[in-house]
Amino acid sequence: MNRSHCKRFGVPLSFLVAATFAIFCLGSFSAAKPASSAQDPSKMVAATPATGEEYEIGKLRITSPWMRATPRGATVASGYMTITNMGKEPDRLLSVECDIASTVEVHEMSVSGEVMKMRPLEKPLEIAPGSVVELKPNGYHLMFSRLKQGVNQGDKVRVTMVFEKAGKVEIELPAAGIAAKGPADADKMN
């Protein structure tokens, strides 16, 4: 046998290395426990992270939370995520709290002609049964006002969200760059 073959198995060594890596990766994925969506919301006190960027509480799934870093001296920041209601009843986001801001509200951006408007929602944000609500730039988003400190790229900002039916959940929003356009940019932190 030549040097590129494993003497014991008679196969190329590069194949064994690739196969071992694949088995290791698959074993890592199967060892992770996904958050159960069958949990009773009245018994939950906190969300269970399903992955690094996914949380489940009651019948709600929160995915891809992120926010933008702030320029020096900024007094506001914005946060984003996707909320999916897997249940058969609507739920509403009643409040959001965060240590770095005096207030956190759900705002809505809209364009009328050539004028862009931003305003807080008058009623709690509703997540209809079976629907997906995106909090994203130029749409619904979390507005952190009267910041007590700036947000730097790479920070992870904790927020507590209170839903009418699902209850209270604490999540982290990783901070992407000031001009980030989505959560993928949060993974490309310099």
Secondary structure as GFF3:
##gff-version 3
##sequence-region A 1 190
A	DSSP	alpha_helix	13	31	.	.	.	ID=ss1
A	DSSP	three_ten_helix	41	43	.	.	.	ID=ss2
A	DSSP	beta_strand	48	51	.	.	.	ID=ss3
A	DSSP	beta_strand	54	57	.	.	.	ID=ss4
A	DSSP	beta_strand	60	68	.	.	.	ID=ss5
A	DSSP	beta_strand	76	85	.	.	.	ID=ss6
A	DSSP	beta_strand	91	97	.	.	.	ID=ss7
A	DSSP	beta_strand	101	112	.	.	.	ID=ss8
A	DSSP	beta_strand	115	120	.	.	.	ID=ss9
A	DSSP	beta_strand	125	127	.	.	.	ID=ss10
A	DSSP	beta_strand	132	135	.	.	.	ID=ss11
A	DSSP	beta_strand	141	147	.	.	.	ID=ss12
A	DSSP	beta_strand	156	163	.	.	.	ID=ss13
A	DSSP	beta_strand	167	176	.	.	.	ID=ss14
A	DSSP	three_ten_helix	183	188	.	.	.	ID=ss15
###
